[in-house]
Amino acid sequence: MKLNYRNVNGYLLPELEYKSGEQMTQLGKYGFLRRDYLKNHKRAKYQVMLLQDTIGEHLLEIDQAARKREEIILREMEKSDPLPEKGVDQMAWVRAANKHRAIAEEIILEELIYV
């Protein structure tokens, strides 16, 4: 790997590329939760991934997997515990939908984020 340098005020600085930067702009909630978990609880792993410039790819993978898993869990919960009719009792529907989403999030946090 050949490095190019540029002169900045008499100092030669390497022109480094950081591909994870643009990937970080595409992250969602679960990607940021995973990043925070790694940063606070798995510091060595986080630092290695940061130095190897693989952190963005890893976080994107986790974020996408978590979103897909959330959809699957919510569909399964809808089958086993259907939501009440929205037009009849909207507040009951909101409570049930929030309960389903909270359960799905807890499952995702345990399976994908906090490992």
C-alpha positions in Angstrom: 0.0 0.0 0.0 1.5 3.3 -1.1 0.7 6.4 0.9 0.5 9.8 -0.5 1.4 12.8 1.6 0.5 16.5 1.4 2.3 19.4 2.8 0.4 21.3 5.5 2.3 24.2 7.1 5.6 22.4 6.6 4.4 19.1 7.9 3.9 16.1 5.6 0.5 14.5 6.5 -0.6 11.2 5.0 -3.7 11.2 2.9 -5.7 8.5 4.6 -9.1 7.2 3.4 -11.7 6.3 5.9 -14.5 4.3 4.3 -16.5 3.9 7.6 -17.3 7.6 7.7 -19.8 7.5 4.8 -21.2 4.2 6.1 -21.9 5.9 9.5 -24.3 8.3 7.8 -26.5 5.4 6.8 -26.9 3.9 10.3 -30.2 3.6 12.1 -31.1 3.2 15.7 -29.8 -0.3 16.1 -26.4 0.5 14.5 -25.9 3.4 17.0 -27.0 1.2 19.9 -24.4 -1.4 18.8 -21.7 1.2 18.5 -22.4 2.6 21.9 -22.3 -0.9 23.4 -19.0 -1.7 21.8 -17.5 1.6 22.8 -18.6 1.3 26.4 -18.4 -2.4 27.1 -16.1 -4.0 24.4 -13.4 -1.3 24.1 -10.7 -3.5 22.7 -12.9 -5.0 20.0 -14.2 -1.5 19.2 -10.7 -0.1 18.9 -9.5 -2.9 16.6 -12.5 -2.5 14.3 -11.9 1.3 14.3 -8.3 0.9 13.4 -9.0 -1.7 10.7 -11.8 0.5 9.3 -14.3 -2.3 9.6 -16.6 -0.6 12.2 -18.9 1.0 9.6 -19.5 -2.2 7.7 -20.1 -4.1 11.0 -22.6 -1.5 12.3 -24.5 -1.4 9.0 -24.8 -5.2 9.0 -26.1 -5.2 12.6 -28.5 -2.4 11.8 -29.9 -4.1 8.7 -30.2 -7.5 10.4 -31.9 -5.9 13.4 -34.5 -4.2 11.2 -35.3 -7.4 9.3 -35.5 -9.3 12.6 -37.9 -6.7 14.0 -40.2 -7.1 11.0 -40.2 -10.8 11.4 -40.9 -10.7 15.1 -43.7 -8.1 14.7 -45.3 -10.3 12.0 -45.1 -13.4 14.2 -46.6 -11.5 17.2 -49.4 -10.1 15.0 -50.3 -13.7 14.2 -50.2 -15.0 17.8 -51.6 -11.9 19.4 -53.5 -9.8 16.9 -53.9 -6.1 17.4 -57.5 -4.9 18.2 -59.5 -3.1 15.5 -58.0 0.4 15.1 -61.3 2.0 14.2 -63.1 0.7 17.2 -60.7 1.5 20.0 -57.7 3.5 18.8 -56.0 3.7 22.2 -56.2 -0.1 22.7 -54.6 -0.5 19.3 -51.8 2.0 20.2 -51.2 0.2 23.5 -51.0 -3.2 21.8 -48.8 -2.0 19.0 -46.4 -0.3 21.5 -46.3 -3.5 23.6 -45.4 -5.6 20.5 -42.7 -3.1 19.4 -41.2 -3.0 23.0 -41.1 -6.8 23.1 -39.5 -7.0 19.7 -36.9 -4.4 20.7 -36.0 -6.3 23.8 -35.5 -9.5 21.8 -33.3 -7.7 19.3 -31.2 -6.1 22.0 -30.5 -9.5 23.5 -29.9 -11.3 20.2 -27.9 -8.8 18.2 -26.9 -5.7 20.1 -25.6 -6.7 23.5 -23.4 -9.6 22.5 
